[in-house]
Amino acid sequence: MLHLRSICISFMVFVSVGCSTPNISKSYTGPERPINEVAVYSPNNRGDFNGPSILTTHLNGKILREYFSEIPFGPYISMVPGDVEVRVTFDDYEDVFLWVIAPNVVSLKTKNFKGHYDIKFNAKPGKFYAPIFNYNLPQEKRILEMCISELNMGSSLAETRVPQKYVACGKPSIPAIESNIKICAEIYKINEPPKLYDEMCREVIKLK
């Protein structure tokens, strides 16, 4: 993942001649706006150096790639300032949900929840945003919330991976797919099911 610091020098050069900024794809229609009039968002991030890959799948209810005619896009996207909703998930974090909510359940073949986080926030012009686990929580509980970090333009993604005040956070959902139903069923065999996922698991079991 590139750091914004590495492309920040290009901003004024390309904006001043009316060209699009390299490595930033615009998600809005119409002519290119000056960089200080848009918000910039990183759809991807990483929890730690060797941690999970954080991925944005939807922007304002629409699959992210549908905004762009060319694939791949980015790695950053520019947005019109205002209310924004993103759906975020992550890859390559085997067993992490189970480890947090039910560490004694070890007999399942499929052990990780396949869920997502829906987060709403207000994007401001001239600011840089990125999804990140909640670094204000203890390390073993960070995945229980996905947050949006707001930084100054030109900041590094590494600056999202420290405790800070986030503009918004969201808790994970658990879709009622087969693997999640099995995990919830196993969780309810425990004498005291984890309260954190109790309500969501009840919905999953109800939809079985």
C-alpha positions as CSV (number, residue, x, y, z in Angstrom):
1,M,0.0,0.0,0.0
2,L,1.4,3.4,-1.0
3,H,1.5,6.2,1.5
4,L,-0.3,9.4,0.7
5,R,2.9,11.2,1.7
6,S,4.5,9.7,-1.4
7,I,2.0,11.3,-3.8
8,C,1.2,14.5,-1.9
9,I,3.9,16.4,-3.8
10,S,2.0,15.7,-7.0
11,F,-1.2,17.3,-5.8
12,M,-0.5,20.9,-6.6
13,V,1.3,20.2,-9.9
14,F,-1.5,18.2,-11.4
15,V,-4.4,20.3,-10.0
16,S,-2.8,23.5,-11.3
17,V,-2.7,22.2,-14.8
18,G,-6.2,20.8,-14.7
19,C,-5.2,17.1,-14.8
20,S,-6.4,14.3,-12.5
21,T,-4.2,13.5,-9.5
22,P,-2.3,10.2,-10.0
23,N,-3.3,7.2,-7.9
24,I,-6.6,8.9,-7.0
25,S,-9.8,7.9,-8.8
26,K,-12.8,10.1,-8.6
27,S,-16.1,8.6,-7.5
28,Y,-18.3,11.5,-8.6
29,T,-19.5,12.7,-12.0
30,G,-18.6,15.9,-13.7
31,P,-15.3,17.7,-14.0
32,E,-12.3,17.1,-11.7
33,R,-12.4,19.2,-8.6
34,P,-9.4,20.7,-6.9
35,I,-8.0,18.4,-4.2
36,N,-8.8,20.9,-1.4
37,E,-12.5,20.7,-2.4
38,V,-12.8,16.9,-2.1
39,A,-12.3,14.2,0.5
40,V,-9.9,11.4,-0.2
41,Y,-10.6,7.9,1.0
42,S,-8.4,4.8,1.1
43,P,-10.6,1.7,0.4
44,N,-7.9,-0.6,1.7
45,N,-5.7,-0.7,4.8
46,R,-4.0,-3.2,7.0
47,G,-4.5,-3.8,10.7
48,D,-0.9,-4.4,11.5
49,F,2.3,-5.0,9.4
50,N,1.4,-8.8,9.3
51,G,-2.3,-8.3,10.1
52,P,-5.5,-8.7,8.1
53,S,-6.2,-6.8,4.9
54,I,-9.0,-4.4,5.4
55,L,-11.2,-4.0,2.3
56,T,-14.0,-1.6,1.4
57,T,-16.7,-3.4,-0.7
58,H,-19.4,-0.7,-1.0
59,L,-19.7,3.1,-1.1
60,N,-23.1,4.6,-0.5
61,G,-24.9,1.4,-1.1
62,K,-23.2,0.7,-4.4
63,I,-20.4,-1.9,-5.1
64,L,-17.2,0.1,-5.1
65,R,-15.8,-1.0,-8.4
66,E,-19.0,0.1,-10.2
67,Y,-18.0,3.7,-9.7
68,F,-15.0,3.2,-12.0
69,S,-14.7,2.4,-15.7
70,E,-11.2,1.2,-15.3
71,I,-10.0,-1.6,-13.1
72,P,-7.9,-1.5,-11.1
73,F,-8.6,1.9,-9.7
74,G,-7.0,4.0,-7.0
75,P,-5.5,3.0,-4.7
76,Y,-7.3,6.1,-3.3
77,I,-10.6,7.6,-4.3
78,S,-11.9,11.2,-4.1
79,M,-15.4,11.9,-2.9
80,V,-17.7,14.9,-2.8
81,P,-17.8,16.1,0.8
82,G,-20.9,15.2,2.8
83,D,-22.5,12.1,4.3
84,V,-20.9,8.9,3.3
85,E,-21.7,5.2,4.1
86,V,-19.1,2.4,3.5
87,R,-19.2,-1.3,4.0
88,V,-15.9,-2.8,5.1
89,T,-14.7,-6.3,5.6
90,F,-11.4,-8.0,6.0
91,D,-9.4,-11.0,4.7
92,D,-6.7,-13.4,6.0
93,Y,-7.6,-13.3,9.6
94,E,-8.3,-17.0,10.3
95,D,-10.3,-17.9,13.4
96,V,-10.2,-14.4,14.7
97,F,-13.9,-13.9,15.5
98,L,-14.1,-17.3,17.2
99,W,-11.0,-16.6,19.2
100,V,-12.5,-13.5,20.6
101,I,-16.1,-14.6,21.2
102,A,-15.8,-18.3,21.9
103,P,-12.2,-19.4,22.4
104,N,-13.3,-22.8,23.8
105,V,-15.1,-23.8,20.6
106,V,-12.4,-25.7,18.7
107,S,-14.3,-28.5,17.0
108,L,-15.6,-26.6,13.9
109,K,-14.1,-27.0,10.5
110,T,-15.2,-23.5,9.6
111,K,-14.1,-21.2,12.4
112,N,-14.2,-17.6,11.2
113,F,-17.3,-15.5,10.8
114,K,-17.9,-13.9,7.4
115,G,-19.2,-10.6,8.3
116,H,-18.9,-6.9,7.5
117,Y,-19.1,-3.5,9.1
118,D,-21.5,-0.7,7.9
119,I,-20.2,2.8,8.9
120,K,-21.6,6.2,8.2
121,F,-19.5,9.4,8.5
122,N,-19.3,12.9,7.3
123,A,-16.5,13.6,4.9
124,K,-14.9,17.0,5.0
125,P,-13.1,18.7,2.1
126,G,-9.3,18.5,2.2
127,K,-9.3,15.5,4.6
128,F,-8.0,11.9,4.2
129,Y,-10.1,9.0,5.5
130,A,-9.3,5.3,6.0
131,P,-11.0,2.3,7.7
132,I,-9.1,0.7,10.6
133,F,-9.8,-1.5,13.6
134,N,-10.4,0.4,16.8
135,Y,-7.0,1.0,18.3
136,N,-8.4,2.5,21.4
137,L,-9.4,-1.1,22.5
138,P,-7.1,-3.8,23.8
139,Q,-5.4,-5.7,20.9
140,E,-7.5,-8.8,21.4
141,K,-10.7,-6.8,21.1
142,R,-9.9,-4.4,18.2
143,I,-11.8,-6.3,15.6
144,L,-15.0,-5.8,17.5
145,E,-15.2,-2.3,15.9
146,M,-14.2,-1.0,12.6
147,C,-13.6,2.8,12.6
148,I,-12.9,5.6,10.2
149,S,-9.8,7.6,10.8
150,E,-9.8,11.3,9.7
151,L,-6.3,12.7,9.0
152,N,-4.9,15.7,7.2
153,M,-4.1,15.3,3.5
154,G,-0.7,13.9,3.0
155,S,-0.8,11.7,6.0
156,S,0.4,8.1,6.0
157,L,-1.8,5.0,6.5
158,A,0.6,4.1,9.4
159,E,-1.0,7.1,11.3
160,T,-4.3,5.2,11.4
161,R,-2.8,2.4,13.4
162,V,-2.5,4.4,16.7
163,P,-5.1,5.2,19.4
164,Q,-7.1,8.3,18.3
165,K,-10.5,9.9,18.1
166,Y,-12.4,8.4,15.2
167,V,-15.1,10.2,13.2
168,A,-17.3,7.0,13.3
169,C,-17.2,3.3,14.2
170,G,-19.3,0.3,13.4
171,K,-19.8,-3.2,14.9
172,P,-19.7,-6.3,12.8
173,S,-22.8,-7.9,11.3
174,I,-23.1,-11.7,10.9
175,P,-25.1,-12.7,7.8
176,A,-27.2,-15.8,8.1
177,I,-25.0,-18.0,5.8
178,E,-24.4,-21.7,6.5
179,S,-21.0,-21.3,8.2
180,N,-22.3,-18.6,10.6
181,I,-25.4,-20.6,11.5
182,K,-23.2,-23.5,12.5
183,I,-20.9,-21.3,14.6
184,C,-23.9,-19.7,16.3
185,A,-25.4,-23.1,17.0
186,E,-22.1,-24.2,18.7
187,I,-21.9,-21.0,20.7
188,Y,-25.4,-21.7,22.2
189,K,-24.2,-25.0,23.5
190,I,-21.9,-23.1,25.9
191,N,-23.4,-22.5,29.3
192,E,-23.0,-18.7,29.1
193,P,-22.9,-17.6,25.5
194,P,-20.9,-14.4,24.9
195,K,-23.3,-11.5,25.3
196,L,-21.6,-9.5,22.6
197,Y,-22.9,-11.6,19.8
198,D,-26.0,-12.9,21.5
199,E,-28.5,-10.7,19.7
200,M,-27.0,-11.2,16.3
201,C,-26.7,-14.9,16.7
202,R,-30.4,-15.1,17.7
203,E,-31.2,-13.4,14.3
204,V,-29.0,-15.8,12.5
205,I,-30.6,-18.9,14.1
206,K,-34.1,-17.4,13.5
207,L,-33.3,-17.2,9.8
208,K,-32.0,-20.8,9.6
